[in-house]
Amino acid sequence: MICFRLLDAKDPAQPLADAVHALAQGAATQDTYAVDPASFRHIPSAPFAYWVSDRFRSLFARLPCLDESGKNAKQGLISGDNFRFVRTAWEVPCSAINYTWYLLAKGGEFSAYYSDLHLVAKWANDGKEIRHFGDPSGLRPNSRPQNTSYYFRPGITWTHRTTSSISFRALPKGCIFDQKGPSIFMCDDRAQEMLEVLGCASSAPFQSLVELLVGAADAAARSYDCGIINKIPLPQSKKLEALSSHTISAWSKMRSPDTTEQTSHAFYAPALAPSRACSTLSAN
């Protein structure tokens, strides 16, 4: 099958004619693709991805996908009333954090590797109030606290719907995650594996695979569902081991500005504090 990719042409008529003429002369243009339709079956839902190579499409057949590798992407809390159950962290007493209110991952703007969690959700008494919100019997509540067994576990989170490209970042232990901040969890919460997957998920090849399944390149906003993330192929763990140190370095660099931001959980001293000045001088 021959396909012509002319999406960037304002008037595709002439570029199409030129491409057909060049093909007839045995000199195909860079916008011409010869593809076997059967190769589309390698990709989940078989999108019409004619512009990528056979080798790229075959990754879905050759490598195990994320949820076949002992990892799972999960949706989280739907409170039913965020005005009632969600606050910014500085709106509640410090003494209530980790007792009545717990840090909440709820998506946010593009931020790779690291993002401070500035929201909290009311989850006192194992979320009793949220679980029964809208119906005291709990049979038909307005809320939907999904996958609660994964709450408070460390993982990797991202923004479910965004106008920018997808960005993965570390989810600290002891947090709740929201429907808009779905998260990936490792078997037995292995830290080494988490670093490897975070580094891999932040790479250009992984994100290209994600975009291939999303299939909404021209949309104003794209939804990155758990079902899509779970079907992305991953290399063998041994090939990912070298990513750990690079992932830690990237996370540290992204977190560093927050250590001088007084509203951040990473804050420990102002940028011009004597302790920071001494540390800088000694490092030089």
BELCOR-V14048 format. One record per pair of residues at least 4 apart in sequence whose ideal C-beta (glycine too) atoms are under 7 Angstrom apart, sorted by the first residue. I is the first residue (numbers start at 1). J is the second residue. D is the distance in Angstrom with one decimal. If there is no record, write none. Layout:
BEGIN
i=I j=J d=D
i=I j=J d=D
END
This chain:
BEGIN
i=1 j=35 d=5.6
i=1 j=37 d=5.4
i=2 j=23 d=6.9
i=2 j=32 d=6.7
i=2 j=34 d=5.7
i=3 j=33 d=4.6
i=3 j=35 d=6.2
i=3 j=50 d=4.2
i=4 j=16 d=5.9
i=4 j=19 d=5.0
i=4 j=31 d=5.7
i=4 j=32 d=5.8
i=5 j=31 d=4.9
i=5 j=33 d=6.5
i=5 j=51 d=5.3
i=6 j=12 d=4.0
i=6 j=15 d=5.2
i=6 j=16 d=5.9
i=6 j=31 d=6.1
i=9 j=15 d=4.6
i=12 j=16 d=5.3
i=13 j=17 d=6.5
i=14 j=18 d=6.3
i=15 j=19 d=6.2
i=16 j=20 d=6.4
i=17 j=21 d=6.2
i=18 j=22 d=6.2
i=18 j=29 d=7.0
i=19 j=23 d=6.3
i=19 j=29 d=4.9
i=19 j=31 d=5.7
i=19 j=32 d=5.5
i=20 j=24 d=6.5
i=21 j=25 d=6.5
i=22 j=27 d=5.0
i=22 j=28 d=6.0
i=22 j=29 d=5.1
i=23 j=28 d=5.1
i=23 j=32 d=5.8
i=28 j=32 d=4.0
i=33 j=50 d=5.1
i=33 j=51 d=5.9
i=35 j=39 d=6.5
i=35 j=50 d=4.7
i=39 j=54 d=5.5
i=39 j=57 d=5.1
i=40 j=46 d=4.5
i=40 j=47 d=7.0
i=40 j=48 d=6.6
i=40 j=49 d=6.6
i=41 j=46 d=5.4
i=42 j=57 d=4.8
i=42 j=58 d=5.5
i=42 j=60 d=4.8
i=42 j=61 d=4.4
i=43 j=47 d=5.8
i=43 j=49 d=6.2
i=43 j=57 d=5.8
i=43 j=60 d=5.1
i=43 j=212 d=6.8
i=44 j=60 d=6.7
i=44 j=213 d=6.4
i=44 j=231 d=4.6
i=47 j=212 d=6.6
i=47 j=213 d=6.8
i=47 j=215 d=5.2
i=49 j=57 d=6.5
i=49 j=212 d=5.5
i=52 j=56 d=4.3
i=52 j=57 d=5.9
i=52 j=212 d=6.7
i=54 j=58 d=6.0
i=58 j=62 d=5.5
i=59 j=63 d=5.5
i=59 j=209 d=6.9
i=59 j=233 d=4.8
i=60 j=233 d=5.5
i=63 j=233 d=3.6
i=63 j=234 d=6.3
i=63 j=235 d=6.4
i=64 j=68 d=4.2
i=64 j=69 d=5.1
i=64 j=233 d=6.7
i=64 j=234 d=6.6
i=65 j=230 d=6.5
i=65 j=231 d=4.9
i=65 j=232 d=6.2
i=65 j=233 d=5.3
i=66 j=71 d=5.1
i=66 j=73 d=6.7
i=66 j=229 d=6.4
i=66 j=230 d=5.2
i=66 j=232 d=5.4
i=66 j=234 d=5.7
i=67 j=71 d=6.6
i=67 j=72 d=5.7
i=67 j=230 d=3.9
i=69 j=234 d=5.5
i=70 j=187 d=3.9
i=71 j=184 d=5.8
i=71 j=185 d=6.8
i=71 j=186 d=5.7
i=71 j=187 d=7.0
i=71 j=197 d=6.5
i=72 j=184 d=6.9
i=72 j=185 d=5.6
i=72 j=230 d=6.9
i=73 j=182 d=6.0
i=73 j=184 d=4.8
i=73 j=226 d=4.1
i=73 j=229 d=4.2
i=73 j=230 d=4.9
i=74 j=147 d=4.4
i=74 j=150 d=5.3
i=74 j=182 d=6.3
i=74 j=183 d=6.2
i=74 j=185 d=6.6
i=74 j=226 d=6.2
i=75 j=146 d=5.1
i=75 j=147 d=6.5
i=75 j=179 d=5.3
i=75 j=182 d=5.1
i=75 j=226 d=5.6
i=76 j=146 d=6.0
i=76 j=147 d=6.3
i=76 j=176 d=6.7
i=76 j=177 d=3.7
i=76 j=178 d=4.9
i=76 j=179 d=5.7
i=76 j=181 d=6.5
i=76 j=182 d=6.4
i=76 j=183 d=6.7
i=77 j=121 d=6.4
i=77 j=145 d=5.3
i=77 j=146 d=6.8
i=77 j=176 d=5.8
i=77 j=177 d=7.0
i=77 j=178 d=5.1
i=77 j=179 d=6.6
i=78 j=143 d=6.1
i=78 j=144 d=4.1
i=78 j=146 d=6.9
i=78 j=179 d=4.9
i=79 j=85 d=4.1
i=79 j=86 d=6.3
i=79 j=121 d=6.7
i=79 j=130 d=5.6
i=79 j=143 d=5.4
i=80 j=133 d=5.0
i=80 j=134 d=6.1
i=80 j=141 d=6.8
i=80 j=142 d=3.7
i=80 j=143 d=3.6
i=81 j=85 d=5.9
i=81 j=133 d=6.5
i=82 j=86 d=4.3
i=85 j=121 d=5.8
i=85 j=122 d=4.7
i=85 j=130 d=5.7
i=86 j=104 d=6.5
i=86 j=119 d=5.9
i=86 j=121 d=5.5
i=87 j=91 d=4.2
i=87 j=92 d=5.4
i=87 j=101 d=6.6
i=87 j=120 d=5.4
i=88 j=118 d=5.7
i=88 j=119 d=6.0
i=89 j=118 d=5.5
i=89 j=119 d=6.7
i=89 j=120 d=5.2
i=90 j=263 d=6.5
i=92 j=96 d=4.9
i=92 j=97 d=6.8
i=92 j=101 d=4.8
i=92 j=120 d=6.0
i=96 j=100 d=4.4
i=96 j=101 d=5.1
i=97 j=101 d=5.7
i=97 j=120 d=6.7
i=98 j=102 d=6.2
i=98 j=174 d=6.7
i=100 j=122 d=6.3
i=100 j=124 d=4.3
i=101 j=120 d=4.0
i=101 j=121 d=6.8
i=101 j=122 d=5.7
i=102 j=120 d=6.1
i=102 j=121 d=5.9
i=102 j=123 d=4.9
i=102 j=175 d=6.6
i=102 j=176 d=5.1
i=103 j=117 d=4.5
i=103 j=120 d=5.8
i=103 j=174 d=6.9
i=103 j=175 d=4.4
i=104 j=117 d=6.6
i=104 j=119 d=4.4
i=104 j=120 d=5.7
i=104 j=121 d=4.2
i=104 j=175 d=6.7
i=104 j=176 d=5.1
i=104 j=178 d=5.9
i=105 j=117 d=5.9
i=105 j=157 d=4.5
i=105 j=171 d=5.5
i=105 j=175 d=5.7
i=105 j=177 d=4.4
i=105 j=178 d=6.3
i=105 j=181 d=3.9
i=105 j=183 d=6.6
i=106 j=119 d=5.3
i=106 j=178 d=4.1
i=106 j=180 d=5.3
i=106 j=181 d=4.7
i=107 j=159 d=3.7
i=107 j=160 d=5.9
i=107 j=180 d=4.1
i=107 j=181 d=4.6
i=108 j=115 d=5.9
i=108 j=159 d=5.9
i=110 j=162 d=7.0
i=110 j=164 d=4.3
i=110 j=167 d=4.8
i=111 j=115 d=3.9
i=111 j=167 d=5.6
i=111 j=169 d=5.8
i=112 j=167 d=4.6
i=112 j=168 d=6.8
i=112 j=169 d=6.5
i=112 j=202 d=5.4
i=112 j=254 d=6.8
i=113 j=169 d=5.4
i=113 j=170 d=6.8
i=113 j=198 d=6.8
i=113 j=202 d=6.4
i=113 j=247 d=7.0
i=113 j=250 d=4.6
i=113 j=251 d=4.5
i=113 j=254 d=4.8
i=114 j=169 d=5.3
i=114 j=170 d=6.1
i=114 j=251 d=5.0
i=114 j=254 d=3.9
i=114 j=255 d=4.6
i=115 j=169 d=4.8
i=116 j=258 d=5.4
i=116 j=264 d=4.8
i=116 j=265 d=5.7
i=116 j=266 d=6.2
i=117 j=175 d=6.2
i=117 j=265 d=6.9
i=121 j=176 d=5.2
i=122 j=129 d=6.5
i=122 j=130 d=6.8
i=123 j=127 d=4.6
i=123 j=130 d=6.9
i=123 j=176 d=6.0
i=124 j=129 d=6.8
i=127 j=131 d=5.2
i=127 j=145 d=5.6
i=128 j=132 d=6.4
i=129 j=133 d=6.4
i=130 j=143 d=4.9
i=130 j=145 d=5.8
i=131 j=138 d=5.9
i=131 j=141 d=6.5
i=131 j=143 d=6.7
i=131 j=145 d=5.8
i=132 j=136 d=5.7
i=132 j=138 d=4.6
i=132 j=141 d=5.9
i=133 j=141 d=5.4
i=133 j=142 d=5.4
i=133 j=143 d=4.5
i=134 j=141 d=4.9
i=134 j=142 d=3.2
i=134 j=143 d=6.8
i=135 j=139 d=6.0
i=135 j=140 d=4.8
i=135 j=141 d=5.0
i=150 j=185 d=5.5
i=151 j=176 d=5.0
i=152 j=173 d=6.7
i=152 j=174 d=5.3
i=152 j=175 d=6.7
i=153 j=173 d=6.7
i=153 j=185 d=5.7
i=153 j=189 d=5.7
i=154 j=171 d=6.1
i=154 j=172 d=6.3
i=154 j=173 d=4.3
i=154 j=189 d=5.6
i=154 j=194 d=6.6
i=155 j=171 d=4.3
i=155 j=183 d=4.3
i=155 j=184 d=5.5
i=155 j=185 d=4.5
i=156 j=168 d=5.3
i=156 j=170 d=6.5
i=156 j=171 d=6.0
i=156 j=183 d=6.3
i=156 j=184 d=4.3
i=156 j=194 d=6.6
i=156 j=197 d=6.3
i=156 j=198 d=5.2
i=156 j=201 d=6.5
i=157 j=169 d=6.1
i=157 j=171 d=4.3
i=157 j=177 d=5.9
i=157 j=181 d=5.0
i=157 j=182 d=7.0
i=157 j=183 d=4.3
i=158 j=166 d=5.6
i=158 j=167 d=6.3
i=158 j=168 d=4.9
i=158 j=182 d=6.7
i=158 j=224 d=6.3
i=159 j=167 d=6.9
i=159 j=180 d=6.9
i=159 j=181 d=6.8
i=160 j=179 d=6.8
i=160 j=180 d=4.9
i=160 j=181 d=7.0
i=160 j=182 d=5.6
i=160 j=223 d=6.3
i=160 j=224 d=6.0
i=161 j=180 d=7.0
i=161 j=221 d=5.5
i=161 j=223 d=4.8
i=162 j=221 d=6.3
i=162 j=222 d=6.8
i=163 j=220 d=6.1
i=163 j=221 d=4.8
i=165 j=207 d=6.3
i=166 j=207 d=6.2
i=166 j=210 d=5.9
i=166 j=224 d=5.0
i=168 j=198 d=5.9
i=168 j=201 d=4.3
i=168 j=202 d=5.5
i=170 j=198 d=6.3
i=170 j=251 d=6.1
i=171 j=175 d=6.0
i=171 j=177 d=6.5
i=171 j=183 d=5.2
i=177 j=181 d=5.0
i=177 j=182 d=6.8
i=177 j=183 d=4.5
i=182 j=226 d=5.2
i=184 j=197 d=6.6
i=184 j=229 d=6.8
i=186 j=190 d=5.1
i=186 j=193 d=4.8
i=186 j=194 d=5.2
i=190 j=194 d=6.5
i=191 j=195 d=6.6
i=192 j=196 d=6.6
i=192 j=244 d=6.2
i=193 j=197 d=6.3
i=193 j=237 d=6.9
i=194 j=198 d=6.2
i=195 j=199 d=6.3
i=195 j=243 d=6.9
i=195 j=244 d=4.3
i=195 j=247 d=4.5
i=195 j=248 d=6.5
i=196 j=200 d=6.3
i=196 j=237 d=6.6
i=196 j=240 d=3.8
i=196 j=241 d=6.6
i=196 j=243 d=5.3
i=196 j=244 d=5.9
i=197 j=201 d=5.9
i=198 j=202 d=6.3
i=198 j=247 d=5.2
i=199 j=203 d=7.0
i=199 j=243 d=3.3
i=199 j=244 d=7.0
i=199 j=246 d=5.9
i=199 j=247 d=3.8
i=200 j=206 d=5.5
i=200 j=234 d=6.4
i=200 j=240 d=5.6
i=200 j=243 d=6.2
i=201 j=206 d=5.2
i=203 j=207 d=6.9
i=204 j=208 d=6.1
i=205 j=209 d=6.6
i=206 j=210 d=6.6
i=206 j=232 d=6.4
i=207 j=211 d=6.4
i=208 j=212 d=6.5
i=209 j=232 d=5.1
i=209 j=233 d=6.9
i=210 j=214 d=6.2
i=210 j=224 d=6.7
i=210 j=228 d=6.4
i=210 j=232 d=6.0
i=211 j=217 d=6.9
i=213 j=228 d=4.7
i=213 j=231 d=6.6
i=214 j=222 d=5.2
i=214 j=224 d=6.6
i=214 j=228 d=6.3
i=216 j=222 d=4.9
i=224 j=228 d=6.1
i=224 j=229 d=6.6
i=226 j=230 d=5.9
i=227 j=231 d=6.8
i=235 j=239 d=4.3
i=235 j=240 d=5.9
i=237 j=241 d=6.9
i=243 j=247 d=5.6
i=244 j=248 d=6.6
i=245 j=249 d=6.4
i=246 j=250 d=6.3
i=247 j=251 d=6.2
i=248 j=252 d=6.2
i=249 j=253 d=6.5
i=250 j=254 d=6.3
i=251 j=255 d=6.1
i=252 j=256 d=6.4
i=255 j=259 d=6.9
i=255 j=266 d=5.5
i=257 j=261 d=6.7
i=258 j=264 d=3.9
i=258 j=266 d=4.0
i=258 j=267 d=6.7
i=259 j=266 d=5.1
i=259 j=267 d=6.1
i=259 j=268 d=5.6
i=260 j=267 d=6.9
i=260 j=270 d=5.9
i=260 j=271 d=4.2
i=261 j=267 d=5.7
i=262 j=267 d=5.3
i=269 j=273 d=3.9
i=269 j=275 d=5.5
i=269 j=276 d=5.5
i=271 j=276 d=6.4
i=272 j=276 d=7.0
i=272 j=277 d=7.0
i=274 j=278 d=6.2
i=275 j=279 d=6.4
i=276 j=280 d=6.3
i=277 j=281 d=6.4
i=278 j=282 d=6.2
i=279 j=283 d=6.2
i=280 j=284 d=6.5
END
